[in-house]
Amino acid sequence: MEYKLKINDEIKTIETTAEGDDTIKVSMEGEDVDVAYTLVSDHRIHLNIDGVNVNAFVMDGPDGKTVLINGVAYLVEDVQTTRAKKKGSGSQTPTEVTPITPSVVISVPVDVGDRVKKGQGVVVLSAMKMETTLAAPFDGTVARVNVAEGESVSPGQILVDIEADEAESSAGEDKNSKHEYLNNIK
């Protein structure tokens, strides 16, 4: 999967390839590294990068995620997600449902056409023997399901598209716009 990330003020193209349940190969600017990871908590990830152990602390913020590594803070935002947010109402509502780590889809309890309520689970994932449920950030109708049970997924991959209800739309969104959601983890 390819990402365009803005790290502090620099835009970088990063490619990731799942190598196993808890390992990925990361390519950035012609350099490849092997990364093994363990989710320690919702905000802490233990990494082994080409044999070097590193703890990363991740915090969500209005402009992206802040990643703290060895005492240095990096502001990281997905350039494409940032553009999608700017096209919307300016709300901080998530716009994509995507895993934070490479995962396997355990179940998709919704189908195209289903009505969903804010907070309702739309995808159940497993990463490193931990299950995570991604939830709808607003009321709406499932427009598209992009994954199937047993499928391996990567961060940035859009899993489910939902059209917001008219009430959501009248709050500043185009009523026919499609919404995709991100990281509402229950």
N, C-alpha and C positions, 0 to 999 in steps of 0.2 A: 504494500500500500504506500502511496506517495503522499507526502504532506508538504505544504508550504507553511512554515512557521516563522513568526516574527519573534525573535529572541532578543529581548531588550529592544534595540532599534534596528537590528539587522535581520533581513529576511533570508531564510535558509531553506533549501529543498532537502527533505529527509525521506529516505525509503526504508520501510521495515518489512521483514519477511519472517513469519513465524517458523521457528525451527523445531519447536516442541511445545508441550503444555506450558512451560514457564521459561522458555528461551526464545530470543529473537535475534536476528542479524540486523544491524542498523547501518545504513550507508549515508554518509553526509560528506559532500564535497570530495568525492573520490576515496574517502577513507571508510573501511568496513570495520565494525567492531561486533563481537558476540556479547550479548547481554542476557544474563540469567536474572530473574527477578522473583521476589517474594513480597506479597502484600502483608505488611506487618499490622497496619490499621488502615482506616479510611484515608489517612493523610500521610502515611509513612510507607515507603517502599525500600526494601533492601535490594541493592543491585550488585551484581558481580560483572564488571565490565572488563573483558579480556583478562580475567584473573584478579582484578583489583576490586576489593569490597568497598562499597559506597552506600551510605544512607541518604535517601532523598526525602524531603518533606514537601508535600504539595498542598497548596491552599488555593481555593477558588476566590476570584475577585472580579470586580466589574469589568476589568479590561483583559481578562484571561486568567491564567493560572500562574501563581508564583511558586517556583521550585527552588528550594534551599538546599544547596549541596556544598559541603565543607565550609559552611559559614557564608557562602556567596549566594545572594538572591538573584534569580533570573525570572523576568516576566516573559511568559510564553503564551502566545495566542495563535490560534489557527487562522491564517489570513482569510480563508474561504468562509469560515464561521463568522469572523468579524464583519466581512462584507454582507453576509446574510442578515446579521443583526442590524446593521446600519440601514438596510432597505426597509426594515420593519418600523414599528412605532417608536423605537428607541427604548422599549421596555427591556428589562434585564431577564425576561423569561427565556429559558433555554430554547434553542431552535432545532436541536438535533438529538436523536437517541443514538448514542454511540458508546461502546465500552471504553473504560479507562485503561484496560490492559488487554492483550490478546486473550480470548475466551472461547468457550464452546457454548452454543445455544442449547439449553436444557429443554426449554419449552417456549412457545409463543401462544399465550392464552387469548389472543385476539385474532380476528379475521378481517379481511377487507369488508367494509360496510358496518362493522360493529361500532356502537356508540361507546365512548369511554369517558370517564369522569377524571378530573384532576386527581392525581395520586394513585390511580388504578395501575396495576402492573401490566406492562405490555410485552416484556421480554424477560425471561429468566436465564441468567448466564452462570457458567461455572469457570472459575479461574483459580488454579492452585488449590483445588478441593474446597473452595469457598463459593457458595451461591450468592448471586447478587440479582436483585430485581430492578429493572429500569422501569420508571413510572411515567405516565402522561402528566405533563406540567399544566394542562388545562383541559376543559371539556371539549370534545369534538368527535369526529367520525374517522375511523381508520381508512385512509385512502390507498395505502399500499403496504404490504409486508415484504421486506427485502431479504429475509433469512428463513431458514428451515431448521427444525430440530436436528441436532448433531453437527451442524455446520460450524466451522472455525471462523471467528470474526476478529477483526483488529480495530484498535482505536482509530477513530475517524470514519469508520464504515457506518453508513446510515442504515439502521436496522428497521425502523418503522416510520411511515409518513402519516400525519394526521391533519385533517382539515379542521380548523377551529370553528366552534359554534358561532352563529351570528352575533350573539351577545359578546363573545370574545372579540369578534371582528369589529363591532361598533365601538370598541374601546380604543380604536386607532389602527386596527389592522384592516387590510383589504379583505372583505368577507369571502372572497373566493381563493385567497392565497393558501398555499399548502404550508404546513408547519412540520418540521422534523424536530425531534427533541434529543437533549443531551444530558446524560449523567444525573438524572433525578433518581438517585439510588436510595432505596428504602432499606 
